[in-house]
Amino acid sequence: MAKAIQAIRGMNDILPDHIGFWQHLENTVRTILTAYGYQEIRMPIMEKTELFARSIGEVTDIVEKEMYTFADRNGDSLTLRPEGTAGCVRAGIENGLMYNQIQRLWYTGPMFRHERPQKGRYRQFHQIGAEVFGLNGPDIDAEMIVMTARFWRALQLPEVELQLNTLGSNEARAQYRDQLVAYLSDHMDQLDEDSRRRLNSNPLRILDSKNPDMQTLIAGAPQLLDHLDSESADHFELLKQRLTQAGVAFQVNPRLVRGLDYYNRTVFEWVTTQLGAQGTVCAGGRYDGLVEQIGGRATPAVGFAMGIERLVELLVQAQVGLPDSAPHVYFIMAGAEAEQQGFLLAERLRDELPQLRVLNHCGGGSIKNQFKKADKSAAQLALVLGESECQQQQVQVKYLREERPQQTVAQTELVTVLKTVLAL
């Protein structure tokens, strides 16, 4: 016997006993996004490598080490998307959605990074992202953050905390960058290998280092909040006021950064202590320079992405109750005639009661065996159709979860009975 083929490391199956949490999360978030005026967009999972090199940066770990990149038959360099923002911006520019327009867009799907697989971090992972183009005030930043807070309430996930910071303008950040590099250069012997590599290419990312040996050094570094331009400081104060007025608690974290040049002003993360080292479940911020960097006209933008796997893990841990997906009725059919008549009757029920979940027994077997499977399905009712019921155009209704007597119902009255009994 040939050895069974297994999934690629870090790319996981999502099995039926777990998919309910995914569907609950996706449906909840989709409903709220729609209520806030966001429209769904779907982009290819593969883009030209140049898009990510230009947007994320060629000296980042993602581009240098983690992307799935290959040459296609035409010799073009293509990459499985490692994140969604760049593709969304590319689609907006290419399809004329950006210039002199306000767009609220959202998307969901798989992303790919060749990382070391661990809990909460996989090589194929899934995100829900949202982007707003054409608005530059703190009001849209606040609305987006308040909307994400609504996600957690709707999902009954209280164990998440909002961390907030501002990166200021590009000019202010450039001046701060020079001071930071000077400070870190004076302590070169305390920098780890990654930090030394980032010192000249991406020094702000050093502030985000998780190396415990560097935390004292990082704590003593100059703070960007002390080097803000007045316009960015006002933007940040108004944002904090809006969040406070909306009752959204936050913690200002001056070490929360984005190392890419196109990020500016607002950055935020929702974090939890329930997932170990992979504690960020949603991250976002303002990136007013990206549209122009990719080739469009200068357009203000703000967005976020949330990790579905991490949020699902929180739902599982919290034992959040899911919407019932068990069948309402399990159709038991004894004999060839009953199978033929029951098949058509089940289709009629589905036509007349679209919200009804009907599971037909297939594959034959004894009545006793069919009842065992009906009970295992968690259905509320069993509909039993045998030879006599076929002749008399009736069906037996048996209650599987309640102590109630079995009913004999005319097939023409079955829809009415089910609507009443199941409150459909």
KAUR-V606239 format. One record per backbone hydrogen bond with DSSP energy under -0.5 kcal/mol. NH is the residue of the N-H (numbers start at 0). CO is the residue of the C=O. Records with the same first field share a line. If there is no record, write none. Layout:
NH->CO, CO
//
This chain:
10->7
14->12
17->14
18->14
19->15
20->17
21->17
22->18
23->19
24->20
25->21
26->22
27->23
28->24
29->25
30->26
31->27
32->28
33->29
34->30
35->31
36->33
37->32
38->103
40->105
46->78
48->76
50->47
51->47, 48
52->48
53->49
54->50
55->51
56->51
59->56
63->59
64->60
65->60, 61
66->61
68->66
69->77
71->75
74->71
77->69, 75
78->46
79->67
80->44
87->83
88->84
89->85
90->86
91->87
92->88
93->89
94->90
95->92
96->91
97->91
100->97
102->100, 132
104->102, 130
105->38
106->128
108->126
110->124
111->80
112->122
113->65
114->112
116->114
117->120
120->117
122->9
123->9
124->110, 122
126->108
127->305
128->106
129->303
130->104
131->301
132->102
133->299
139->136
140->136
141->137
142->138
143->139
144->140
145->141
146->142
147->143
148->144
149->145
150->146
151->147
152->148
153->149
154->150
155->152
156->151
157->155
159->157
160->270
162->160, 268
163->250
164->266
166->264
172->168
173->169
174->170
175->171
176->172
177->173
178->174
179->175
180->176
181->177
182->178
183->179
184->180
185->181
186->183
187->184
189->186
190->187
195->191
196->192
197->193
198->194
201->197
204->201
205->202
206->202, 203
207->204
208->205
213->210
214->211
217->213
218->214
219->215
220->217
225->222
226->223
227->224
232->228
233->229
234->230
235->231
236->232
237->233
238->234
239->235
240->236
241->237
242->238
243->239
244->240
245->241
246->243
247->242
248->246
250->161
252->163, 250
253->251
255->252
256->254
262->259
263->285
264->167
266->164
267->283
268->162
269->281
270->160, 268
271->278
275->272
277->274
278->276
280->269, 278
281->269
282->304
283->267
284->302
285->265
286->300
288->261
289->286
292->288
293->289
294->290
295->290
298->287
301->131
302->284
303->129
304->282
305->127
306->280
307->125, 305
308->125
310->306
311->307
312->308
313->309
314->310
315->311
316->312
317->313
318->315
319->314
327->356
328->356
329->380
330->328, 358
331->329, 382
333->384
334->332
338->334
339->335
340->336
341->337
342->338
343->339
344->340
345->341
346->342
347->343
348->344
349->345
350->346
351->347
352->348
355->352
357->355
358->328
359->357
360->330
369->365
370->366
371->367
372->368
373->369
374->370
375->371
376->372
377->374
378->373
379->326, 327
380->327
381->397
382->329
383->381, 395
384->331, 382
389->385
390->386
391->387
392->388, 389
393->388
394->408
395->383
396->406
397->381, 395
399->379, 397
400->379
403->401
406->396
408->394, 406
410->392
412->409
413->409, 410
416->412
417->413
418->414
419->415
420->416
421->417
423->418
//
